[in-house]
Amino acid sequence: MNDPITSRVLRSPLDKKTKAERQAARAERKEARQTRRAERKSKPPAPSKKKSLGYYNEAKPTGTGAAAGGGMSQKGVSKYRRDNPGSKLKTAVTTPPSELKPGSKAAKRRKSFCARSKSWTSERGRAARRRWNC
């Protein structure tokens, strides 16, 4: 029965659980919590953790494009998408900005990438920005 003023469920003195019942319910909740934790720990790693599994080329100051470590080649992107179904990963927009139609999807992707990678100062980051013509 509900109390309309306090919106609490009113219980009669006969509804009280015994100490043993409360302890059993507490033990059951604890066990359920432990199994949920174990399930969370046994999940496979997220796709982002696979970046170091051979999708990227090593950064080389003498190379150009993907060979310089500036992101993934088409072959790497294809491998990543095979390993991660449902992925929408794409390769870099390497077309020079002067040849891109302003406002096109590729131009917007390039502009967005360049904006968020401004602070990349590592060798690989500089190579990626060079590849994207930032």
Buried (B, 14 or more C-beta within 10 A) or exposed (E): EEEEEEEEEEEEEEEEEEEEEEEEEEEEEEEEEEEEEEEEEEEEEEBEEBEEEEBBBEBBEEBEBBBBBBBBBEEBBBBBBEEBEEEEEEBBBBBEBEEBEEEEEBBEBBBEBBEEBEEBEEBBBBBBBEBBBB
